[in-house]
Amino acid sequence: MSQIISRGKELIRINPVNNKIEYSTNEGRSWLNRYSSSLCGDFLDLTDNGKEILATTSKGFYYSPNDGRSWYKRSL
């Protein structure tokens, strides 16, 4: 897993300063906020399994089916 992933034409990352999810459509030259709630806890790692983004957080394992716009806790 990593703190930045490539998904389609976007880069998606964990912001290193405020721990929110951001995206870039210009190869990382600028970043826009995508998800800023603290309901998931602190994001630690991201990965893309082709259908959804997976995240390890301080509150467990989460997934996003919509490029990081919303997150849902995954039961293991």
C-alpha positions as a Markdown table, in Angstrom:
| # | Residue | x | y | z |
|---|---|---|---|---|
| 1 | Met | 0.0 | 0.0 | 0.0 |
| 2 | Ser | 1.1 | 3.6 | -0.3 |
| 3 | Gln | 0.0 | 7.1 | 0.5 |
| 4 | Ile | -0.6 | 8.0 | -3.2 |
| 5 | Ile | -2.2 | 6.0 | -6.0 |
| 6 | Ser | -2.9 | 6.5 | -9.6 |
| 7 | Arg | -6.5 | 5.8 | -10.6 |
| 8 | Gly | -7.5 | 6.6 | -14.2 |
| 9 | Lys | -6.6 | 10.1 | -15.0 |
| 10 | Glu | -6.3 | 11.1 | -11.3 |
| 11 | Leu | -3.7 | 10.8 | -8.6 |
| 12 | Ile | -5.3 | 10.3 | -5.2 |
| 13 | Arg | -3.3 | 10.8 | -2.0 |
| 14 | Ile | -3.4 | 11.1 | 1.7 |
| 15 | Asn | -2.5 | 14.8 | 2.5 |
| 16 | Pro | 0.7 | 14.6 | 4.6 |
| 17 | Val | -0.3 | 17.7 | 6.6 |
| 18 | Asn | -4.0 | 17.3 | 7.5 |
| 19 | Asn | -4.5 | 13.5 | 6.7 |
| 20 | Lys | -7.4 | 14.1 | 4.3 |
| 21 | Ile | -7.9 | 12.5 | 0.9 |
| 22 | Glu | -7.0 | 14.8 | -2.1 |
| 23 | Tyr | -6.9 | 14.3 | -5.8 |
| 24 | Ser | -5.0 | 15.8 | -8.7 |
| 25 | Thr | -5.8 | 15.8 | -12.4 |
| 26 | Asn | -2.6 | 17.5 | -13.5 |
| 27 | Glu | 0.0 | 15.0 | -12.4 |
| 28 | Gly | 0.3 | 16.3 | -8.9 |
| 29 | Arg | 1.0 | 20.0 | -9.7 |
| 30 | Ser | -2.0 | 21.0 | -7.6 |
| 31 | Trp | -4.3 | 19.1 | -5.3 |
| 32 | Leu | -8.0 | 19.4 | -4.4 |
| 33 | Asn | -9.9 | 18.1 | -1.4 |
| 34 | Arg | -12.0 | 15.0 | -2.0 |
| 35 | Tyr | -12.8 | 13.8 | 1.5 |
| 36 | Ser | -12.3 | 15.6 | 4.8 |
| 37 | Ser | -14.4 | 13.9 | 7.4 |
| 38 | Ser | -12.7 | 12.4 | 10.5 |
| 39 | Leu | -15.2 | 9.5 | 10.7 |
| 40 | Cys | -12.7 | 7.0 | 9.3 |
| 41 | Gly | -9.9 | 8.1 | 11.6 |
| 42 | Asp | -6.4 | 8.9 | 10.3 |
| 43 | Phe | -5.7 | 7.5 | 6.8 |
| 44 | Leu | -2.5 | 5.4 | 6.9 |
| 45 | Asp | -2.3 | 3.6 | 3.5 |
| 46 | Leu | -4.2 | 3.4 | 0.2 |
| 47 | Thr | -4.4 | 0.8 | -2.5 |
| 48 | Asp | -6.5 | 0.3 | -5.6 |
| 49 | Asn | -7.9 | -3.2 | -6.3 |
| 50 | Gly | -9.4 | -2.1 | -9.7 |
| 51 | Lys | -13.0 | -1.8 | -8.4 |
| 52 | Glu | -12.5 | 0.3 | -5.3 |
| 53 | Ile | -10.0 | 2.1 | -3.2 |
| 54 | Leu | -8.9 | 0.4 | 0.0 |
| 55 | Ala | -7.6 | 2.2 | 3.0 |
| 56 | Thr | -6.0 | 1.3 | 6.3 |
| 57 | Thr | -6.9 | 3.8 | 8.9 |
| 58 | Ser | -6.5 | 4.3 | 12.6 |
| 59 | Lys | -10.1 | 3.0 | 13.0 |
| 60 | Gly | -9.8 | -0.1 | 10.8 |
| 61 | Phe | -10.1 | -1.1 | 7.1 |
| 62 | Tyr | -12.3 | 1.0 | 4.8 |
| 63 | Tyr | -13.2 | 1.0 | 1.1 |
| 64 | Ser | -14.5 | 3.6 | -1.3 |
| 65 | Pro | -16.4 | 2.6 | -4.4 |
| 66 | Asn | -16.4 | 6.1 | -5.8 |
| 67 | Asp | -12.8 | 7.3 | -6.0 |
| 68 | Gly | -12.5 | 8.4 | -2.4 |
| 69 | Arg | -15.7 | 10.6 | -2.2 |
| 70 | Ser | -17.2 | 8.4 | 0.5 |
| 71 | Trp | -15.8 | 5.6 | 2.7 |
| 72 | Tyr | -17.4 | 2.5 | 4.3 |
| 73 | Lys | -16.0 | 0.2 | 7.0 |
| 74 | Arg | -15.1 | -3.2 | 5.7 |
| 75 | Ser | -15.9 | -6.1 | 8.0 |
| 76 | Leu | -13.2 | -8.8 | 7.9 |
